[in-house]
Amino acid sequence: MTQPILVNVTEEIVRGLVSFLLHGNEYQTFCHCEVCEMDIVAIALNELPSKYVASAESRDTAFEKLNTPENIEAINKQIIRAIHIVGSNPRH
């Protein structure tokens, strides 16, 4: 039996997309420090539904269900909103 885990699959997706967006061409001049990146993740996650799972198998299934064009578009909207908030009010 595999070791139980607790994972928020939405968080995994958001973290990946935030990193991808911040290192893309559109946000080259945006701060890439850990504080700003985590603030963006937190703000976006507070507007998105959580999807917790307790096994690796459940994680894979949940990831497949969440990784749709419609869902990624909704997540990206929240991330971009969060980028603008953090850009206007950086904590560092």
MOPAC internal coordinates of N, CA, C and O (Angstrom, degrees):
PM7 1SCF
backbone

  N    0.0000 0     0.00 0     0.00 0    0    0    0
  C    1.4448 1     0.00 0     0.00 0    1    0    0
  C    1.5347 1   109.30 1     0.00 0    2    1    0
  O    1.2310 1   121.02 1   -40.00 1    3    2    1
  N    1.3174 1   115.66 1   140.00 1    3    2    1
  C    1.4577 1   119.28 1  -179.12 1    5    3    2
  C    1.5198 1   110.87 1   -80.69 1    6    5    3
  O    1.2310 1   121.55 1   -23.51 1    7    6    5
  N    1.3016 1   114.63 1   156.49 1    7    6    5
  C    1.4629 1   122.02 1   179.39 1    9    7    6
  C    1.5274 1   109.39 1   -67.79 1   10    9    7
  O    1.2310 1   119.61 1   -47.23 1   11   10    9
  N    1.3388 1   118.35 1   132.77 1   11   10    9
  C    1.4679 1   119.04 1   178.00 1   13   11   10
  C    1.5300 1   111.15 1   -68.06 1   14   13   11
  O    1.2310 1   121.58 1   -33.11 1   15   14   13
  N    1.3091 1   114.58 1   146.89 1   15   14   13
  C    1.4599 1   121.39 1   178.60 1   17   15   14
  C    1.5220 1   107.71 1  -132.13 1   18   17   15
  O    1.2310 1   120.31 1   -15.10 1   19   18   17
  N    1.2980 1   117.01 1   164.90 1   19   18   17
  C    1.4527 1   121.50 1   172.40 1   21   19   18
  C    1.5169 1   106.76 1  -130.97 1   22   21   19
  O    1.2310 1   121.24 1   -65.19 1   23   22   21
  N    1.3161 1   115.24 1   114.81 1   23   22   21
  C    1.4582 1   120.79 1  -174.71 1   25   23   22
  C    1.5209 1   109.72 1  -132.60 1   26   25   23
  O    1.2310 1   120.89 1   -44.20 1   27   26   25
  N    1.3307 1   115.90 1   135.80 1   27   26   25
  C    1.4593 1   121.62 1   170.58 1   29   27   26
  C    1.5277 1   105.70 1   -95.10 1   30   29   27
  O    1.2310 1   120.81 1   -75.15 1   31   30   29
  N    1.3116 1   116.06 1   104.85 1   31   30   29
  C    1.4624 1   121.14 1  -175.84 1   33   31   30
  C    1.5280 1   110.80 1   -64.80 1   34   33   31
  O    1.2310 1   120.21 1   145.67 1   35   34   33
  N    1.3136 1   117.21 1   -34.33 1   35   34   33
  C    1.4632 1   120.23 1   176.47 1   37   35   34
  C    1.5253 1   109.93 1   -59.48 1   38   37   35
  O    1.2310 1   120.52 1   138.68 1   39   38   37
  N    1.3271 1   116.62 1   -41.32 1   39   38   37
  C    1.4664 1   120.28 1   179.09 1   41   39   38
  C    1.5219 1   111.28 1   -62.45 1   42   41   39
  O    1.2310 1   120.11 1   137.91 1   43   42   41
  N    1.3222 1   117.39 1   -42.09 1   43   42   41
  C    1.4630 1   120.24 1   178.57 1   45   43   42
  C    1.5242 1   111.06 1   -58.87 1   46   45   43
  O    1.2310 1   120.89 1   135.67 1   47   46   45
  N    1.3295 1   115.90 1   -44.33 1   47   46   45
  C    1.4594 1   120.39 1  -179.01 1   49   47   46
  C    1.5230 1   110.30 1   -66.31 1   50   49   47
  O    1.2310 1   120.16 1   135.03 1   51   50   49
  N    1.3294 1   117.30 1   -44.97 1   51   50   49
  C    1.4620 1   121.18 1  -178.91 1   53   51   50
  C    1.5258 1   110.64 1   -62.13 1   54   53   51
  O    1.2310 1   120.03 1   133.96 1   55   54   53
  N    1.3268 1   117.56 1   -46.04 1   55   54   53
  C    1.4685 1   120.08 1   179.71 1   57   55   54
  C    1.5277 1   111.44 1   -58.13 1   58   57   55
  O    1.2310 1   120.88 1   136.29 1   59   58   57
  N    1.3309 1   115.93 1   -43.71 1   59   58   57
  C    1.4591 1   120.19 1   179.54 1   61   59   58
  C    1.5189 1   112.52 1   -64.01 1   62   61   59
  O    1.2310 1   120.78 1   136.29 1   63   62   61
  N    1.3302 1   116.12 1   -43.71 1   63   62   61
  C    1.4586 1   119.95 1  -179.26 1   65   63   62
  C    1.5240 1   111.97 1   -69.41 1   66   65   63
  O    1.2310 1   119.92 1   142.26 1   67   66   65
  N    1.3255 1   117.77 1   -37.74 1   67   66   65
  C    1.4658 1   120.52 1   177.80 1   69   67   66
  C    1.5279 1   109.58 1   -61.95 1   70   69   67
  O    1.2310 1   120.44 1   132.94 1   71   70   69
  N    1.3000 1   116.77 1   -47.06 1   71   70   69
  C    1.4638 1   120.48 1   179.11 1   73   71   70
  C    1.5300 1   110.54 1   -60.45 1   74   73   71
  O    1.2310 1   120.76 1   135.36 1   75   74   73
  N    1.3191 1   116.16 1   -44.64 1   75   74   73
  C    1.4705 1   121.02 1   179.97 1   77   75   74
  C    1.5266 1   110.67 1   -61.95 1   78   77   75
  O    1.2310 1   120.16 1   131.91 1   79   78   77
  N    1.3302 1   117.31 1   -48.09 1   79   78   77
  C    1.4678 1   120.80 1  -177.95 1   81   79   78
  C    1.5261 1   112.15 1   -65.05 1   82   81   79
  O    1.2310 1   120.35 1   136.22 1   83   82   81
  N    1.3385 1   116.93 1   -43.78 1   83   82   81
  C    1.4678 1   119.51 1  -177.29 1   85   83   82
  C    1.5209 1   112.92 1   -66.21 1   86   85   83
  O    1.2310 1   120.33 1   154.47 1   87   86   85
  N    1.3166 1   116.97 1   -25.53 1   87   86   85
  C    1.4581 1   119.38 1  -179.38 1   89   87   86
  C    1.5263 1   112.36 1   -98.96 1   90   89   87
  O    1.2310 1   120.77 1  -172.34 1   91   90   89
  N    1.3302 1   116.14 1     7.66 1   91   90   89
  C    1.4588 1   121.30 1   176.71 1   93   91   90
  C    1.5171 1   111.19 1   -87.30 1   94   93   91
  O    1.2310 1   120.97 1    -0.54 1   95   94   93
  N    1.3024 1   115.76 1   179.46 1   95   94   93
  C    1.4692 1   121.74 1  -176.54 1   97   95   94
  C    1.5184 1   113.53 1   -65.36 1   98   97   95
  O    1.2310 1   119.85 1   144.22 1   99   98   97
  N    1.3344 1   117.89 1   -35.78 1   99   98   97
  C    1.4661 1   120.83 1  -175.13 1  101   99   98
  C    1.5224 1   113.66 1   -64.18 1  102  101   99
  O    1.2310 1   120.12 1   148.31 1  103  102  101
  N    1.3102 1   117.38 1   -31.69 1  103  102  101
  C    1.4670 1   120.67 1  -173.20 1  105  103  102
  C    1.5280 1   112.20 1  -118.52 1  106  105  103
  O    1.2310 1   120.05 1  -146.64 1  107  106  105
  N    1.3170 1   117.50 1    33.36 1  107  106  105
  C    1.4661 1   121.50 1   179.73 1  109  107  106
  C    1.5152 1   112.37 1   -60.87 1  110  109  107
  O    1.2310 1   120.14 1   145.67 1  111  110  109
  N    1.3262 1   117.34 1   -34.33 1  111  110  109
  C    1.4608 1   120.22 1  -176.77 1  113  111  110
  C    1.5264 1   112.37 1   -90.11 1  114  113  111
  O    1.2310 1   119.85 1   175.70 1  115  114  113
  N    1.3365 1   117.89 1    -4.30 1  115  114  113
  C    1.4569 1   121.33 1   179.38 1  117  115  114
  C    1.5260 1   109.48 1   -76.12 1  118  117  115
  O    1.2310 1   120.65 1   -32.33 1  119  118  117
  N    1.3183 1   116.37 1   147.67 1  119  118  117
  C    1.4634 1   121.04 1   178.27 1  121  119  118
  C    1.5220 1   110.38 1   -61.08 1  122  121  119
  O    1.2310 1   120.58 1   -45.38 1  123  122  121
  N    1.3147 1   116.49 1   134.62 1  123  122  121
  C    1.4608 1   121.84 1  -179.63 1  125  123  122
  C    1.5291 1   112.25 1  -109.80 1  126  125  123
  O    1.2310 1   120.42 1  -161.37 1  127  126  125
  N    1.3356 1   116.80 1    18.63 1  127  126  125
  C    1.4636 1   118.28 1  -178.81 1  129  127  126
  C    1.5314 1   110.09 1   -70.90 1  130  129  127
  O    1.2310 1   121.10 1   -19.36 1  131  130  129
  N    1.3075 1   115.50 1   160.64 1  131  130  129
  C    1.4620 1   121.80 1  -177.30 1  133  131  130
  C    1.5310 1   112.03 1   -62.97 1  134  133  131
  O    1.2310 1   120.24 1   144.40 1  135  134  133
  N    1.3299 1   117.15 1   -35.60 1  135  134  133
  C    1.4643 1   120.73 1  -179.75 1  137  135  134
  C    1.5267 1   109.86 1   -63.01 1  138  137  135
  O    1.2310 1   120.36 1   130.55 1  139  138  137
  N    1.3111 1   116.93 1   -49.45 1  139  138  137
  C    1.4711 1   120.44 1  -179.77 1  141  139  138
  C    1.5255 1   111.01 1   -63.64 1  142  141  139
  O    1.2310 1   120.39 1   136.88 1  143  142  141
  N    1.3202 1   116.86 1   -43.12 1  143  142  141
  C    1.4634 1   120.21 1  -179.58 1  145  143  142
  C    1.5261 1   111.36 1   -62.40 1  146  145  143
  O    1.2310 1   120.09 1   135.78 1  147  146  145
  N    1.3263 1   117.43 1   -44.22 1  147  146  145
  C    1.4666 1   120.08 1   179.65 1  149  147  146
  C    1.5250 1   111.66 1   -69.01 1  150  149  147
  O    1.2310 1   119.98 1   145.97 1  151  150  149
  N    1.3345 1   117.64 1   -34.03 1  151  150  149
  C    1.4621 1   120.38 1   175.88 1  153  151  150
  C    1.5317 1   110.53 1   -63.26 1  154  153  151
  O    1.2310 1   120.53 1   138.51 1  155  154  153
  N    1.3132 1   116.59 1   -41.49 1  155  154  153
  C    1.4654 1   120.93 1   177.96 1  157  155  154
  C    1.5242 1   110.54 1   -62.27 1  158  157  155
  O    1.2310 1   120.85 1   133.65 1  159  158  157
  N    1.3218 1   115.97 1   -46.35 1  159  158  157
  C    1.4666 1   120.70 1   178.94 1  161  159  158
  C    1.5263 1   110.32 1   -59.59 1  162  161  159
  O    1.2310 1   120.19 1   133.31 1  163  162  161
  N    1.3197 1   117.25 1   -46.69 1  163  162  161
  C    1.4659 1   121.42 1  -177.99 1  165  163  162
  C    1.5229 1   111.74 1   -62.62 1  166  165  163
  O    1.2310 1   120.35 1   134.11 1  167  166  165
  N    1.3204 1   116.94 1   -45.89 1  167  166  165
  C    1.4672 1   120.65 1  -179.11 1  169  167  166
  C    1.5309 1   110.23 1   -62.81 1  170  169  167
  O    1.2310 1   120.46 1   134.93 1  171  170  169
  N    1.3182 1   116.73 1   -45.07 1  171  170  169
  C    1.4647 1   120.18 1   179.53 1  173  171  170
  C    1.5270 1   111.26 1   -63.87 1  174  173  171
  O    1.2310 1   120.32 1   135.17 1  175  174  173
  N    1.3356 1   117.00 1   -44.83 1  175  174  173
  C    1.4700 1   120.11 1  -178.70 1  177  175  174
  C    1.5227 1   112.59 1   -63.70 1  178  177  175
  O    1.2310 1   120.09 1   148.37 1  179  178  177
  N    1.3161 1   117.43 1   -31.63 1  179  178  177
  C    1.4651 1   120.20 1   178.98 1  181  179  178
  C    1.5253 1   112.09 1   -66.86 1  182  181  179
  O    1.2310 1   119.86 1   163.00 1  183  182  181
  N    1.3176 1   117.88 1   -17.00 1  183  182  181
  C    1.4644 1   121.83 1   179.61 1  185  183  182
  C    1.5253 1   112.88 1  -103.16 1  186  185  183
  O    1.2310 1   120.33 1   177.23 1  187  186  185
  N    1.3237 1   116.98 1    -2.77 1  187  186  185
  C    1.4628 1   121.39 1  -176.24 1  189  187  186
  C    1.5324 1   110.91 1  -115.29 1  190  189  187
  O    1.2310 1   120.15 1   -29.40 1  191  190  189
  N    1.3358 1   117.31 1   150.60 1  191  190  189
  C    1.4629 1   119.26 1   177.46 1  193  191  190
  C    1.5300 1   110.87 1   -71.73 1  194  193  191
  O    1.2310 1   120.89 1   -39.95 1  195  194  193
  N    1.3178 1   115.91 1   140.05 1  195  194  193
  C    1.4653 1   121.46 1   176.40 1  197  195  194
  C    1.5131 1   109.79 1   -78.49 1  198  197  195
  O    1.2310 1   120.79 1   -28.68 1  199  198  197
  N    1.3234 1   116.09 1   151.32 1  199  198  197
  C    1.4621 1   121.50 1   174.49 1  201  199  198
  C    1.5200 1   107.22 1  -137.21 1  202  201  199
  O    1.2310 1   121.31 1   -91.01 1  203  202  201
  N    1.3480 1   115.11 1    88.99 1  203  202  201
  C    1.4565 1   120.45 1  -179.56 1  205  203  202
  C    1.5184 1   110.65 1   -87.89 1  206  205  203
  O    1.2310 1   121.27 1   -37.19 1  207  206  205
  N    1.3213 1   115.18 1   142.81 1  207  206  205
  C    1.4643 1   122.41 1   175.01 1  209  207  206
  C    1.5188 1   108.29 1  -134.62 1  210  209  207
  O    1.2310 1   121.16 1   -17.79 1  211  210  209
  N    1.3367 1   115.38 1   162.21 1  211  210  209
  C    1.4648 1   119.49 1  -175.43 1  213  211  210
  C    1.5237 1   113.56 1  -122.37 1  214  213  211
  O    1.2310 1   120.08 1  -163.44 1  215  214  213
  N    1.3254 1   117.46 1    16.56 1  215  214  213
  C    1.4653 1   119.67 1   175.36 1  217  215  214
  C    1.5206 1   109.19 1  -153.97 1  218  217  215
  O    1.2310 1   120.98 1   -20.23 1  219  218  217
  N    1.3083 1   115.72 1   159.77 1  219  218  217
  C    1.4641 1   120.39 1   179.51 1  221  219  218
  C    1.5250 1   110.81 1   -64.20 1  222  221  219
  O    1.2310 1   120.61 1   142.20 1  223  222  221
  N    1.3210 1   116.43 1   -37.80 1  223  222  221
  C    1.4617 1   120.15 1   179.17 1  225  223  222
  C    1.5283 1   110.78 1   -64.12 1  226  225  223
  O    1.2310 1   120.57 1   136.12 1  227  226  225
  N    1.3285 1   116.52 1   -43.88 1  227  226  225
  C    1.4655 1   120.78 1   178.14 1  229  227  226
  C    1.5198 1   110.74 1   -64.55 1  230  229  227
  O    1.2310 1   120.84 1   144.23 1  231  230  229
  N    1.3181 1   116.01 1   -35.77 1  231  230  229
  C    1.4597 1   120.41 1   179.11 1  233  231  230
  C    1.5129 1   110.54 1   -61.80 1  234  233  231
  O    1.2310 1   120.31 1   134.10 1  235  234  233
  N    1.3218 1   117.02 1   -45.90 1  235  234  233
  C    1.4619 1   120.89 1  -179.81 1  237  235  234
  C    1.5229 1   111.38 1   -62.17 1  238  237  235
  O    1.2310 1   120.53 1   136.92 1  239  238  237
  N    1.3186 1   116.58 1   -43.08 1  239  238  237
  C    1.4675 1   121.19 1   178.86 1  241  239  238
  C    1.5256 1   110.83 1   -63.56 1  242  241  239
  O    1.2310 1   120.49 1   133.64 1  243  242  241
  N    1.3316 1   116.67 1   -46.36 1  243  242  241
  C    1.4646 1   121.00 1   180.00 1  245  243  242
  C    1.5224 1   110.63 1   -64.00 1  246  245  243
  O    1.2310 1   120.10 1   139.97 1  247  246  245
  N    1.3292 1   117.41 1   -40.03 1  247  246  245
  C    1.4594 1   121.17 1   179.24 1  249  247  246
  C    1.5263 1   110.32 1   -60.36 1  250  249  247
  O    1.2310 1   120.35 1   134.58 1  251  250  249
  N    1.3264 1   116.93 1   -45.42 1  251  250  249
  C    1.4624 1   120.93 1   179.28 1  253  251  250
  C    1.5273 1   111.07 1   -60.63 1  254  253  251
  O    1.2310 1   120.41 1   138.67 1  255  254  253
  N    1.3301 1   116.82 1   -41.33 1  255  254  253
  C    1.4672 1   120.66 1  -179.47 1  257  255  254
  C    1.5301 1   111.86 1   -69.09 1  258  257  255
  O    1.2310 1   120.20 1   144.56 1  259  258  257
  N    1.3296 1   117.22 1   -35.44 1  259  258  257
  C    1.4625 1   120.93 1  -178.67 1  261  259  258
  C    1.5266 1   113.07 1   -82.29 1  262  261  259
  O    1.2310 1   120.16 1   157.17 1  263  262  261
  N    1.2996 1   117.30 1   -22.83 1  263  262  261
  C    1.4625 1   122.22 1  -174.82 1  265  263  262
  C    1.5314 1   110.86 1   -86.30 1  266  265  263
  O    1.2310 1   121.30 1  -120.64 1  267  266  265
  N    1.3439 1   115.12 1    59.36 1  267  266  265
  C    1.4621 1   121.09 1   176.99 1  269  267  266
  C    1.5248 1   108.21 1  -109.83 1  270  269  267
  O    1.2310 1   120.08 1   -23.10 1  271  270  269
  N    1.3161 1   117.46 1   156.90 1  271  270  269
  C    1.4753 1   119.37 1   179.23 1  273  271  270
  C    1.5320 1   112.41 1   -56.82 1  274  273  271
  O    1.2310 1   120.25 1   139.36 1  275  274  273
  N    1.3202 1   117.13 1   -40.64 1  275  274  273
  C    1.4662 1   120.62 1  -179.30 1  277  275  274
  C    1.5290 1   111.03 1   -64.15 1  278  277  275
  O    1.2310 1   120.58 1   134.96 1  279  278  277
  N    1.3152 1   116.50 1   -45.04 1  279  278  277
  C    1.4610 1   120.84 1  -178.48 1  281  279  278
  C    1.5243 1   111.19 1   -68.80 1  282  281  279
  O    1.2310 1   120.36 1   138.74 1  283  282  281
  N    1.3111 1   116.92 1   -41.26 1  283  282  281
  C    1.4707 1   120.44 1   178.38 1  285  283  282
  C    1.5262 1   109.97 1   -63.13 1  286  285  283
  O    1.2310 1   120.02 1   141.89 1  287  286  285
  N    1.3270 1   117.56 1   -38.11 1  287  286  285
  C    1.4593 1   120.74 1   177.25 1  289  287  286
  C    1.5295 1   110.90 1   -63.00 1  290  289  287
  O    1.2310 1   120.28 1   136.72 1  291  290  289
  N    1.3316 1   117.08 1   -43.28 1  291  290  289
  C    1.4742 1   120.97 1   178.61 1  293  291  290
  C    1.5255 1   110.68 1   -64.52 1  294  293  291
  O    1.2310 1   120.29 1   139.18 1  295  294  293
  N    1.3179 1   117.06 1   -40.82 1  295  294  293
  C    1.4651 1   121.58 1   178.50 1  297  295  294
  C    1.5327 1   109.76 1   -64.96 1  298  297  295
  O    1.2310 1   120.61 1   134.52 1  299  298  297
  N    1.3308 1   116.43 1   -45.48 1  299  298  297
  C    1.4681 1   120.31 1   179.48 1  301  299  298
  C    1.5219 1   111.76 1   -59.53 1  302  301  299
  O    1.2310 1   119.85 1   141.44 1  303  302  301
  N    1.3304 1   117.89 1   -38.56 1  303  302  301
  C    1.4653 1   120.72 1   178.04 1  305  303  302
  C    1.5214 1   110.61 1   -60.37 1  306  305  303
  O    1.2310 1   120.27 1   136.85 1  307  306  305
  N    1.3275 1   117.10 1   -43.15 1  307  306  305
  C    1.4608 1   120.48 1   179.62 1  309  307  306
  C    1.5277 1   111.07 1   -68.76 1  310  309  307
  O    1.2310 1   120.29 1   143.17 1  311  310  309
  N    1.3190 1   117.05 1   -36.83 1  311  310  309
  C    1.4702 1   120.30 1   178.57 1  313  311  310
  C    1.5288 1   109.96 1   -65.87 1  314  313  311
  O    1.2310 1   119.90 1   134.64 1  315  314  313
  N    1.3189 1   117.79 1   -45.36 1  315  314  313
  C    1.4648 1   120.96 1  -179.45 1  317  315  314
  C    1.5224 1   110.12 1   -63.63 1  318  317  315
  O    1.2310 1   120.45 1   139.56 1  319  318  317
  N    1.3257 1   116.75 1   -40.44 1  319  318  317
  C    1.4640 1   120.94 1   175.47 1  321  319  318
  C    1.5315 1   109.71 1   -58.62 1  322  321  319
  O    1.2310 1   120.74 1   134.62 1  323  322  321
  N    1.3326 1   116.20 1   -45.38 1  323  322  321
  C    1.4648 1   121.47 1  -179.32 1  325  323  322
  C    1.5283 1   111.37 1   -65.54 1  326  325  323
  O    1.2310 1   120.03 1   142.62 1  327  326  325
  N    1.3138 1   117.55 1   -37.38 1  327  326  325
  C    1.4727 1   120.95 1   177.81 1  329  327  326
  C    1.5233 1   109.96 1   -60.89 1  330  329  327
  O    1.2310 1   120.51 1   137.00 1  331  330  329
  N    1.3118 1   116.64 1   -43.00 1  331  330  329
  C    1.4675 1   119.96 1   179.96 1  333  331  330
  C    1.5323 1   111.21 1   -67.01 1  334  333  331
  O    1.2310 1   120.25 1   141.95 1  335  334  333
  N    1.3230 1   117.12 1   -38.05 1  335  334  333
  C    1.4730 1   120.60 1   178.04 1  337  335  334
  C    1.5256 1   110.20 1   -64.15 1  338  337  335
  O    1.2310 1   120.57 1   131.27 1  339  338  337
  N    1.3293 1   116.51 1   -48.73 1  339  338  337
  C    1.4671 1   120.42 1  -178.22 1  341  339  338
  C    1.5266 1   110.68 1   -67.80 1  342  341  339
  O    1.2310 1   120.16 1   142.98 1  343  342  341
  N    1.3260 1   117.29 1   -37.02 1  343  342  341
  C    1.4543 1   120.17 1   178.11 1  345  343  342
  C    1.5235 1   112.77 1   -63.07 1  346  345  343
  O    1.2310 1   120.98 1   146.54 1  347  346  345
  N    1.3328 1   115.74 1   -33.46 1  347  346  345
  C    1.4613 1   120.62 1   179.24 1  349  347  346
  C    1.5313 1   112.43 1   -81.32 1  350  349  347
  O    1.2310 1   120.26 1   155.55 1  351  350  349
  N    1.3292 1   117.11 1   -24.45 1  351  350  349
  C    1.4691 1   121.88 1  -175.63 1  353  351  350
  C    1.5164 1   112.08 1  -138.25 1  354  353  351
  O    1.2310 1   119.27 1  -119.86 1  355  354  353
  N    1.3305 1   118.99 1    60.14 1  355  354  353
  C    1.4722 1   119.80 1  -179.44 1  357  355  354
  C    1.5351 1   110.72 1   -64.88 1  358  357  355
  O    1.2310 1   120.98 1   -35.43 1  359  358  357
  N    1.3340 1   115.74 1   144.57 1  359  358  357
  C    1.4662 1   120.62 1  -179.39 1  361  359  358
  C    1.5208 1   113.64 1   -90.03 1  362  361  359
  O    1.2310 1   119.23 1   171.22 1  363  362  361
  N    1.3128 1   119.08 1    -8.78 1  363  362  361
  C    1.4635 1   120.20 1  -176.60 1  365  363  362
  C    1.5148 1   111.48 1   -95.61 1  366  365  363
  O    1.2310 1   120.10 1   180.00 1  367  366  365

